Amino acid sequence: MRSLFTNPVLIKELKLRFRAFKSFSGIMFYLLALSIFVFGFIFVSMEFNLSGFINSQESVLLFSLLTFVQLALTLFITPGMTAGSISSEREKQTLNILLTTAQSSFQIIFGKMSSSIVFLILLLIAGLPIYSLVFLFGGVSPTQLLVIFAFLILTMLAIGSIGVMFSTILRKTILSMIVTYGSMLFLTGVTAFFFLISVQMNVSSTTGVTSNPSIFAYFWGTINPIALMMTLISPEMLESFYEVTKIHFPIWAGYLIFYSIVTFVCLFIAIKRLRVNMKKAK
């Protein structure tokens, strides 16, 4: 465990990332945009509210919007930060030098991916003071916030491992990014489409209601990050999901199992293929 945090690749990547001005400017503009959104929402809500105050329902709505902003951050920024981690080293012709060091394939892959994940977690932590404004108006519990953050970190790890895997397998960064973003499109859009089709196929033609348990609908809905986010925010959405699929196994447990397997498999493939590609290049 100690070797994970004393990883030279991870330390080098963190130093390079946090010494760059664009990293801090990115955090600054992100927090600025988030602050404008939050205070703009509060101002508009107070203007149109006859009482001049924000009620708990509006606070929950604000929390939901902030959560979806964070999810969009995870889905669209993580692939861009991890899909070029190995392929960019190959294009700069520095990967051969990196492989001649005493670092194992696991240390290289772990260091490359972890540096990006740490930066994204820093963005989430930096936004906590803005998030905490919703507690002033009620409707949201600290436990719910912790659950949302755990979900986002798990999603980051899964997407990061997918990006690193494609960056290791594919030789071009642009191709790796395209494939990684295509995977994100599949996990968010295509799975939602399959979920709707599965639900429709399970609806009885005579009664118009869901008749039998639908394993396919449950599976496609479970692995969809947006669907899980909606169930974590709204208990009513969770009950509707169970009513449609007729399966009451916790959706968060299915999501955890699936994306933990995805993370493990992708990292395993990346570690095994890292030096294989270099041998082929010779």
Secondary structure, DSSP 4 states (H G I P E B T S, - for coil): -HHHHT-HHHHHHHHHHHHSHHHHHHHHHHHHHHHHHHHHHHHHHHHH-TTSS--HHHHHHHHHHHHHHHHHHHHHHHHHHHTTTTHHHHHTT-HHHHHTSS--HHHHHHHHHHHHHHHHHHHHHHTHHHHGGGGGT-S--HHHHHHHHHHHHHHHHHHHHHHHHHHHH-S-HHHHHHHHHHHHHIIIIIHHHHHHHHHHHTB-TTT-SB-S--HHHHHHHHT-HHHHHHHHH-HHHHHHHHHHH---S-HHHHHHHHHHHHHHHHHHHHHHHHHHHHHHH-
